[in-house]
Amino acid sequence: MTALSSSCEIVVLGVGNTLLTDDGVGVLVVRELAEAAAARGEGRGEGTPVVYHDGGTIGLALLPLIENRSGVVLVDAADFGGELGEVRLFEGDAMDALLRVKRSTPHEIAVSDLILTAELIDAKPERRALVAIQAGDVTLGAEPQTQVAGAIAEARARVAEVVERWGGRA
């Protein structure tokens, strides 16, 4: 993952537990994005700086990573009522609403608290997006189900679309 610098404007944060089958897919997506950025020499290009971070399940400890950034993209397994492995993008208030309503794992509560805390201290990023992958199995298991693992490429593309629309390079 990339070290956070004070010039960072967009943070791409993968959250989830890689020991709970589908739950860790957000972390896997961000790991792949970080590897691709490192391979092309991240930080040498034009545009808004982008940092990729494996947020795991640490919740409020992630606040320094997102506070006062111009944008944050969260990547996470979620239950939004879609088909297994379906990828959806939620932005701004739609993301905030989903995080407040659908909490099926402990870290989803922590992510919701993270955004709410940033808002309370007037440090919530103006641009917020959640690239959500519909999970099915969040029991103990080291690999996501085939349909969820198959969604990683689409989730990477969705993250890239958001980052590029916001002026970064993914």
N, C-alpha and C positions, 0 to 999 in steps of 0.2 A: 504494500500500500504506500501511498505517497505521504510524506510528512506534511503537516499543515503549516502553511506560512501565513503571515499577516496579510499578504497580498491576495490570498485566495478569495474568490468571489462565489464560486459554485462548489458545493460539497455534494458528492454522490455517496450515499450512505447505505450500505447493505446491512440489513438487520435480520436476525433469526438465529436459531440454534441448529447447527449442523449435525447434532446428534439426535435430532427428532425428525427423521425421514424428510418430508416435504418442507418443514419449517425453515430449513437452512438455505433454501434456494436463492433468497435475496443476497446472501453472503457470497454464494457461488457466482452469481451474475456480476457482482462488483469486483470480485477477484479477477474474473476474466477481463473486465473492462480495464482494471488497473494494469494487468499484464500487457494488454494491447497498447495502452498509453506509454508504458515503460519501453516497449519494443520500438516504438516510433520516436522516442526521445521526448517525452512529455515536457512541456514547459518551454519548448523552443519555437512553438508556433504562434500565430497571431490569435487574438481573441482573449476572452476572459479566462483567467486561470481556473482549472478544474482540479479538485482533489478527490480521490477515491479512498473510502475508508470502510473497513470491516467493523461495523458497530456491534456485531454479535447480539448479546442480550443485555447490554449494560445500561440502557435506559438514560436516566437523568445525568449520568456521567458524560454523556455525549453533548450536553448543552454548550460547552465551549466550542465545539466543532461547528455548531449551526448558528449561534447567536450573532446577529447583525450581519450575516452573509446576505448577499443579494439573492441567492437562490440555494435551495436544498432539494435534492431528489432522493427520496427514500425508495429502496427496492426491498420488497418483502413478500413472503407468502401471506395470503389473506383468505378470508371467507367472505366473498361479496355475492355469493349465490350463483356463480358462473359454473361452467363446465370445468372438470379437472384439467389443470394445465392452461386454462384460458388466461390471457394477459390483458389487463385493463389499466388505463391511465386515469388517475384522479388528480386534478390540479386545484390549488387554492382552497376555497371554502369547501369544495366537494371532497377534497382529501381530508380536511379537518373533520367534516361531518362523518365520513366513513370511520376514521380513527376513534371518534367518540362513541359510535354505535356498535360496530362489529369488533368485539375483543374476544378472540377465541384462545389466545395464548398469553402467558404472563408478559412477554416482551411487547405485545400489542398494547397492553395497558401502559407499559413504560414509554412506548413511542407516543401515545396519546398524551401522557403526562409531560413528555419532553416538549411537544409543540405548545401545550397549554402553559407550561412554565415559561417558555420563551415569550409567549404573548403577555403573560403577567408582568414580566420585567421589561416589557417593551423592546424585545430583541428578536421577535419572530421574523424570519426571513420573509420579505415581501413576496417572492416567488417560491411556491412550494408545490412539489409534485410527488405522487406516490405511484410507482410502477408496481402493480400488484399482480401476483401469480396465484390463481386459485389453487389452494392446497386441499388435500384430502386426508392424508395420514400424518398426524403429528405425534405418533408414538415413537418409541425408541427405534432408531435405525439410522445407519450412516449414509445412506444414499436416498435421494428423492425418487419417487415413483417415475416410471418411464414417461408418462404424459407430462409430468411437472419438469423433469429434466429436459424433455424435448422443447419446453417453452423458454429455455435460457437464451437462445439466439434471438427470439422475438423480443424478450425483455431487454436485452442489450440494445437492440435497434430502437426500442421505445425510449430508453434512457438517452441514447445518442440524439434522437430527434429533439427531445426537450433541451438537452444541453446546447445543441447547435442553435436552436431557436432563441435561447437565452444569450447567445454570443460566445459560447465556449466551443471547444473541440473535443469530441468524445471518440 
